[in-house]
Amino acid sequence: MEQSHPFDKLTPDFVMDAVEACGYQCDCRTFALNSYENRVYQVGVEDHEPLIAKFYRPDRWSVEQILEEHQFCFDLVEQELPVVAPWRNGTGESLFVYGPFHYALFPRRGGHAPEFDNLDNLLVLGRFMGRIHLQGRRRDYRHRPRLDCNSFGRVPVDLIREQFIPSEYRDNYAASTEALLSRMEQIVGDIPDLKYIRGHGDCHSGNILWRHDSLWFVDFDDTRMAPAIQDLWMLLSGDRPRQEAQLQKILEGYMQFCDFDLRELRLIEVLRTLRMLHYSAWLASRWDDPAFPASFPWFNTMTYWGQHLLELREQLAALHDEPLALQV
């Protein structure tokens, strides 16, 4: 007999009942959006624009951590930044409970991923990121975690090594990841007084909606304390000269509003490597969710692990390269 997963309870009727518990009248148009960590639905509402209902994965974030995410969004909106913040009811509540789930409602915003090859777009993004980080520096999270070499590196590596990596690759994986972790810890340790701030945390193209001359930042689910460069390096692509030109334009806009510690450029490959390590462990830790084997059938195969080890070796070389440079 197949075991059920908590998200199995999220039938269309359940989702609509949750939205209606907040005072709206649904029109029965409900469909799932592309989301794996949580579950997100667009829900049609009578005499109102559709709403986005986000049901948080049970036991991932505490109530205090979710509310910190929401408050950061509210702080940014108050500064007239284009951030899609949760809906609040008449008493100011933004996090609700229905059945076993915490959930939040958001206004629907449309758009497409920005063109990162367009340097003018990157200038605009840099300005907005500078303004976001200016607010992010004003206080620290009390409950949200920090993005560091332990939480995004050693903990994920231990999970993969002990429970997932095929025995044929275990020794190779252990040696490669230890070399990576040692090098990354050395690089981070060589930057005294490295500043961690509240940031988006997962600022890739899928979390930026661009339409005409406006944009929206969405999905602050992964917000945490991190170096400022965490929200900038995922905007870069292409070969080294191209990335340096992109970075130049981003920081031109960024530093119109917020200072930037150029020593953090050394962290780009560290953060890229941590993302790779964390991603494989994220897939592994979610493998009991039926959506994951169905959506990522290539994971945990011999081919996947062989390619993963090759990419890790390439990252070890990248960690010894000179960081991206700016024109003075």
C-alpha positions in Angstrom: 0.0 0.0 0.0 1.4 3.4 -1.0 2.0 5.9 1.8 0.3 9.2 1.5 2.1 12.5 1.5 0.8 15.5 3.5 0.4 17.5 0.2 -2.0 14.8 -1.0 -4.6 16.6 1.1 -4.4 19.6 -1.2 -7.4 18.8 -3.4 -9.1 21.6 -5.4 -11.9 21.7 -2.8 -9.4 21.9 0.1 -7.6 24.8 -1.6 -10.8 26.7 -2.3 -12.0 26.1 1.2 -8.8 27.6 2.6 -9.1 30.7 0.4 -12.8 31.1 1.3 -11.8 30.9 5.0 -10.1 34.3 4.4 -13.4 35.8 3.3 -13.2 35.4 -0.5 -15.7 33.6 -2.8 -14.0 31.2 -5.2 -15.3 30.7 -8.7 -14.0 27.1 -9.0 -11.1 28.0 -11.3 -8.1 26.5 -9.5 -4.8 25.2 -11.0 -1.4 24.3 -9.7 1.6 26.5 -10.5 5.1 25.2 -10.9 6.4 24.7 -7.3 8.1 21.8 -5.6 9.2 22.9 -2.1 5.8 24.2 -1.3 2.6 24.0 -3.2 1.2 27.1 -5.0 -2.1 27.5 -6.7 -3.8 30.2 -8.7 -7.3 30.5 -7.5 -10.1 32.3 -9.3 -12.2 34.6 -7.1 -15.7 36.1 -7.7 -15.5 39.8 -8.6 -11.8 40.0 -7.9 -8.5 39.3 -9.6 -7.3 35.7 -9.1 -5.2 35.1 -6.0 -2.1 33.0 -5.5 -2.4 30.6 -2.5 0.9 29.3 -1.1 0.8 26.3 1.2 4.0 25.9 3.1 5.7 22.5 3.4 5.0 21.2 6.9 7.9 21.3 9.3 10.3 23.2 7.1 10.0 26.7 8.5 8.7 27.7 11.9 5.9 30.2 12.3 8.4 32.8 13.5 10.6 32.2 10.4 7.7 32.5 8.0 6.6 35.7 9.6 10.1 37.1 9.3 9.9 36.4 5.6 6.6 38.3 5.4 7.8 41.2 7.4 10.8 41.7 5.2 8.5 41.8 2.2 6.2 44.4 4.0 9.3 46.5 4.8 10.4 46.5 1.2 6.9 47.4 -0.1 6.8 50.3 2.3 9.9 51.6 0.5 8.0 51.4 -2.8 10.0 48.4 -4.0 8.5 46.1 -6.6 8.1 43.1 -4.2 5.0 40.8 -4.2 4.2 40.7 -0.5 1.5 38.5 1.1 -2.1 39.7 1.5 -3.1 40.9 5.0 -6.6 40.7 6.4 -8.3 43.5 8.4 -6.3 42.7 11.6 -3.0 42.6 9.8 -2.5 38.8 9.7 -0.7 37.4 6.7 -0.2 33.7 7.8 -3.2 31.5 8.2 -3.9 27.9 9.1 -6.2 25.5 7.4 -6.1 21.8 8.3 -2.4 20.8 8.8 -1.1 23.6 6.6 0.2 27.1 7.1 -0.6 29.2 4.1 -0.6 32.7 2.7 -2.3 34.5 -0.1 -0.7 36.8 -2.7 -1.9 39.1 -5.4 -1.2 37.7 -8.9 1.5 39.4 -10.9 2.4 38.6 -14.5 5.6 38.9 -16.4 8.5 36.9 -17.9 12.1 36.3 -16.9 14.3 39.3 -17.6 16.9 39.2 -20.4 20.1 39.1 -18.5 22.1 39.6 -21.7 20.6 43.1 -21.8 23.0 45.3 -19.8 20.3 48.0 -19.4 18.1 45.4 -17.6 21.0 44.5 -15.3 21.5 48.2 -14.5 17.9 48.4 -13.4 18.1 45.1 -11.5 21.3 46.4 -9.7 19.5 49.5 -8.6 16.6 47.6 -7.1 18.9 45.1 -5.5 20.8 47.9 -3.9 17.6 49.3 -2.5 16.5 45.9 -1.2 19.9 45.3 0.5 19.8 48.8 2.0 16.7 47.7 3.9 18.2 44.2 4.5 21.1 45.7 6.3 19.0 47.6 8.8 18.5 44.7 11.1 19.2 41.0 11.3 16.9 38.0 11.2 16.3 36.6 14.7 14.9 33.2 13.5 15.9 32.7 9.9 19.2 30.8 9.4 22.5 31.8 7.8 23.8 30.7 4.5 27.2 29.3 5.3 29.6 26.4 4.5 28.1 24.3 7.2 24.4 24.5 6.5 24.7 24.5 2.7 27.9 22.4 2.5 28.8 20.0 5.3 25.3 19.1 6.3 24.2 18.3 2.7 27.4 16.4 2.0 26.9 14.2 5.1 23.4 13.3 3.9 24.5 12.3 0.4 27.6 10.4 1.5 25.7 8.4 4.2 22.4 7.7 2.4 22.5 8.3 -1.3 25.8 8.2 -3.1 26.4 4.7 -4.8 29.1 2.7 -3.1 31.2 2.9 -6.3 31.4 6.6 -6.0 31.5 7.0 -2.2 35.2 7.4 -1.7 35.6 9.7 -4.7 32.7 11.8 -3.4 34.1 12.0 0.1 37.5 13.1 -1.1 36.2 15.6 -3.6 33.7 17.3 -1.2 36.3 17.5 1.6 38.7 19.3 -0.7 35.9 21.6 -1.8 34.7 22.3 1.8 38.2 23.0 3.0 38.9 25.4 0.1 35.6 27.2 0.6 36.1 27.6 4.3 39.6 29.0 3.7 38.2 31.6 1.2 35.4 32.7 3.6 37.9 32.7 6.5 40.2 35.0 4.6 37.5 37.7 4.6 37.5 39.2 8.1 34.3 40.8 9.3 32.3 39.4 6.4 28.8 41.0 6.6 25.7 38.9 6.4 22.4 40.7 5.6 18.8 39.9 4.9 18.4 39.2 1.3 16.2 37.4 -1.2 18.3 34.3 -1.1 17.2 32.7 -4.3 17.3 35.5 -6.9 17.4 33.6 -10.1 15.5 34.5 -13.3 12.4 32.5 -12.3 11.8 34.7 -9.3 11.9 38.0 -11.2 8.9 38.9 -13.4 9.5 41.5 -16.1 6.8 43.2 -18.1 7.4 46.1 -20.4 9.3 48.6 -18.2 8.4 47.2 -14.8 9.4 44.2 -12.8 8.4 42.3 -9.7 10.5 40.3 -7.2 8.6 37.2 -6.0 9.1 34.2 -3.7 11.1 35.2 -0.7 10.7 31.7 0.7 14.5 31.2 0.9 15.4 34.5 2.4 18.1 34.2 5.0 21.2 36.0 6.3 23.8 35.8 3.6 26.5 37.9 2.0 25.2 40.5 -0.5 26.8 38.8 -3.4 24.3 35.9 -3.0 21.6 38.0 -4.6 23.8 39.1 -7.5 25.9 36.2 -8.7 22.9 34.3 -10.2 22.3 37.2 -12.5 25.5 36.4 -14.3 26.0 34.1 -17.3 28.3 33.4 -20.2 32.1 33.4 -20.4 34.3 35.4 -18.0 34.5 38.6 -20.1 30.7 38.6 -20.4 30.2 38.0 -16.7 32.6 40.8 -15.8 30.7 43.2 -18.1 27.4 42.1 -16.5 28.8 42.5 -13.0 30.1 45.9 -13.8 26.7 47.1 -14.9 24.9 45.5 -11.9 27.2 47.1 -9.4 27.0 50.4 -11.2 23.3 50.4 -10.4 23.7 48.7 -7.0 26.2 51.2 -5.6 23.9 54.2 -6.4 22.0 53.1 -3.3 24.1 50.7 -1.2 27.8 50.1 -0.6 29.3 46.9 -1.8 32.3 45.1 -0.3 34.4 44.1 -3.3 36.0 41.3 -1.3 32.8 39.4 -1.7 33.6 38.8 -5.4 35.8 36.0 -4.1 32.7 34.3 -2.8 30.9 33.8 -6.2 32.4 30.4 -6.8 32.0 29.4 -3.2 28.3 30.2 -3.3 27.9 28.5 -6.7 29.5 25.3 -5.2 27.3 25.5 -2.1 24.2 25.7 -4.3 25.3 22.6 -6.2 25.9 20.6 -3.0 22.7 21.8 -1.4 20.6 21.1 -4.5 21.5 17.4 -4.7 20.8 17.1 -1.0 17.5 18.9 -1.4 16.4 16.5 -4.1 17.5 13.6 -1.8 15.7 14.9 1.3 12.4 15.4 -0.7 12.4 12.0 -2.4 9.4 10.8 -0.4 7.4 13.6 -2.0 5.8 11.9 -5.1 6.3 15.1 -7.1 10.0 14.7 -7.0 10.6 11.2 -8.6 8.0 12.2 -11.2 9.7 15.6 -12.0 13.4 14.6 -11.5 13.6 11.0 -12.8 17.3 11.5 -13.7 18.3 12.0 -10.0 20.0 9.3 -8.0 21.1 7.4 -11.1 24.7 6.3 -11.9 24.7 8.8 -14.7 23.7 11.6 -12.4 26.3 10.9 -9.8 29.0 10.5 -12.4 28.2 13.9 -13.9 27.8 15.5 -10.4 31.3 14.4 -9.4 32.7 15.8 -12.7 31.0 19.1 -12.0 32.4 19.1 -8.4 36.0 18.6 -9.7 35.5 21.5 -12.1 34.3 23.7 -9.2 37.5 22.8 -7.2 39.5 24.3 -10.1 37.2 27.3 -10.2 37.8 27.9 -6.5 41.5 28.4 -7.2 40.9 30.8 -10.1 41.2 34.6 -9.7 37.8 36.2 -8.9 35.9 38.3 -11.5 37.4 41.7 -11.8 35.9 45.1 -12.3 37.3 47.9 -14.5 38.7 50.7 -12.3 
